[in-house]
Amino acid sequence: MLSFINIILNTISCHFDRNVTVYIGTLTDITERRQIEDKLQKHMHDLGKRVKELNCLHGISKLVETPDITTEEIIQGTIDLIPPSCQYPGKTCARAIIDGQKFKTAPFKETSWKQCSKIKIHGKPEGVLEVYLVSDYIKKATKRLTVEIEENLPTIKGDFQRLEQVMVNLIQNACQALQDNEQGILITTSFNARP
């Protein structure tokens, strides 16, 4: 277990011998305090994510309440609210495709780094929501990025923000592990149904 110790040293010169320096100090175990601070920091981070999500939901509710707003304006407004609610708002864009009609953020760039979710209306799949991570970080880390997405993957139920963060962390770790940009990263998806 990692322990943290706070050390305070004071120097005292002795009057009887100028060649002797005496150090008086205190050691305080601050492990518990650091653990509490780390937990508080994590809770603050999680709270910040919840605030972003709530701001997005509040924005959507304001859109729906707007008099004389069209369905298309509600959808476009919702798409525009998604990037600010993500972990990396400046590096995120979104698109919804509903009945062949596309709604996207401006600017929009389709990349290999995306998360998708089916849009269901009255229980029937009617479209797809795509959220893309756009980053020069990956381009700087490698010239060789390969993404192989298996067809017909089942829908993952879970916290979208947390899943997004896991993916971003994995990709960043892969980029950091490369020794030069000639090395490559291979990202694959698969589904292994257990009997």
N, C-alpha and C positions, 0 to 999 in steps of 0.2 A: 504494500500500500504506500502511495506517495504521501509524504508528510511535508508540511511547510513550517519553517521556523523563522521567526523574526528575531534578528540579532541587533542589539543596540550596544555600541562600544563607546566608552568615554576614555580619553587619555588624561592621565594625571602625571605631572612631573614631580618627582620627589625632591624635596629641598636639601636633604642630606647628601644625595649623590646625583649629580646632573647627568650621569651616564645611564641612569636607570629610568626607563619609562614604564609606568604601570598602566595597565588597561583594566578597567572595570566594566563589566558588561552584564547584560541580562539576555537570556534566551527565553522566548515565549513561543510555545507551540500554537500556531494559528491555523492548523489543518482544518479544524471544524469551521472556523470563520471563512476560510477559502472555499470549502465545500458549499457553505450556505451562499456565498457570493456567486459561485458558479451556477447553483440552482436558480438563484434570483436572475442571473443573466439569461439563462435558458428560458425561464418563465417570461421575462421581458421580451425576448426574441419571439417566442410563441404568441404572446399577446399582440405584438406588432403585426404578425401575420393575420391574426384574427381580426384586427382593426381593418386591415386592407380588405379582407373578405367581407366584413360588415359594410364597409364603404361601398363596395361593389354592389352588394345586395340592396343597400339604401338607394344607390343611384338607379338601379333597375326599378325599384318600387316608385321612385319619382318619375321615371320615364312612363311607366304604365298609367300613372295618375294624370299625366299631361293631357289636357283637353285637346280633342281633334288630332291626336297623333295617330299615324298609320302603323300598321303591323310592321311594315318594312322599316320605319323609323325606330320603332322599339327594338327590333333585331339589330339594326346598325348601331344604335346607342348602346346596347348590351355588349356587342363586340368591342366597341371602343372602351368600355369599362374594364374589360378583362386584363389587358397588359398592366395597368396600374395596380391590380390586385395580386400580381405574380411576384415571385422572389426577386426577379431581375426586370423591373418594369421597362427600363430603357433598352433592353435586349430581347423584348418579347413582342410578338405580333400574333394576331388571331384572325381566323376566318370561319364563317359558318356557311355551309352549303345546304339549302333547304329547297326541296323540289327543283333542283337545278339552278336556283338563283343563288348568287354568291354575295356575301357581305363580308368585308374585310377591313382591317385597320389600315390607316395611312400613316407611315409607309408600311408596305407589306412585302415580305420576302419569304418564299417557301424554302425551307432548308431540310436537311436530314434529321434535325433535332426537333421532333414534334410529339405531341400527345394528342390523341384523338378520343372523342367520346361521341356515341350515337345520340342524336336528338330524336326523342320520341314524342309524338303528339297523340294523345288519347291511347297510349300504350303501343302505338305502331311506329317503327323506325321511319322517319321522314327526312332525315338529313344527318349531317356530321358537323361537329365542332372540332376545329384543329387549332392548337396553340403551338407556335414555333418559337424556338430559341435562336436568335440571330446573334452571333458573336464572332468577332475577329480573333478571339482568344484561341479558338480551335485552329484557325487558319495559320496563326503564328506558330502553333505547336507542331503541326504536321502538314505535309503536302499530300499524305495518303490516308484518307478516311474512307472506310467502307462500311455501309450500313445494309444489313440483310434482314428484312422484316418478313416474317412468316405470314402467309395468307391465313385468313379466318381465325385470328386469335380471339379467344373469348374476352369479353369485357371484364376489366378489373374493377372491382368495387373497393373503394378506399378514399382516403383523403387526397384529393387532387394535388394540393400544395405540397404535402409530404412526399408523394410519389414524384412530383416534379423535382423536389430538392434532392431526393435520392439519385435520380438520373443525372442532374447537374453535377452533383458531387462525384459520382462515378466517372463522368466524362472529364471533369477537371483533374481528378486523380490520375486518369490515364494520360492526359496531356502532360502533367507534371512528371510522370515516370519516364517519358521519352527523353533520350539523351540528345537527339537532334531532330530536326524536322523532316529528315529522310525516313525516319522510322514511322510506322503506320499504326492506326487504331482500327480494329474491326469490332463492330457492334452488331450482335445478332439477337434475334428474339426467337423463342420457340415455346411450345406448349407441350407438356408431357402429362397426358391424362393418366391418373392413377386408377387402377381397377378397383 
